[in-house]
């Protein structure tokens, strides 16, 4: 395992996390081959308002081989196996390159929540519903979001906030995004959700 490359990727992740990626309050920890983050449901999707725990398991020959991405939190999505949480995306299979970083992988998974690919579905029910009855797909995904997703994320220490640059702290009435400059308070918005219609 290329520990120098992993350390570089993780340092980059904690310095500037991708949009909607929430870093663990305790920092990267000592298990560099097993990374856990939270993915905030993007706006304009039925996942909005929820947080989903995601793990990346780095193989022994990383970055020669792609990490394995798994949602720990249940999510109704065509490209996520509902039982195991495994994520199916071409970047982690056919088109993997050593140039792709951990930040890139997380950005791609976030994009998958915005634009699912029903043609390579791991959850066939979700894929079929998305193609044949978009309204029902949205309704089911929103219901599953309401039932299974996390509604808040545990906070971090002040030191961790400064280091991470994107960790959320729960204040009871909303979430603070800790970053530069200062602290910006963000309250969840209520708006109609919807995936991009295919």
Secondary structure, DSSP 8 states (H G I E B T S, - for coil): --HHHHHHHHHHHHHS--TTEEE-TT-S-S-TTEEEEEEE--TTSTTTT-EEEEEEE--TTTTSS--EEEESS----TTB-TTT-BB--GGGTTT--TT--HHHHHHHHHHHHHS--GGG-SSHHHHHHHHH-HHHHHHHHHHHHHHHSBS------HHHHHHHSS-EEE-SSSEEEE-SSSEEEE------------
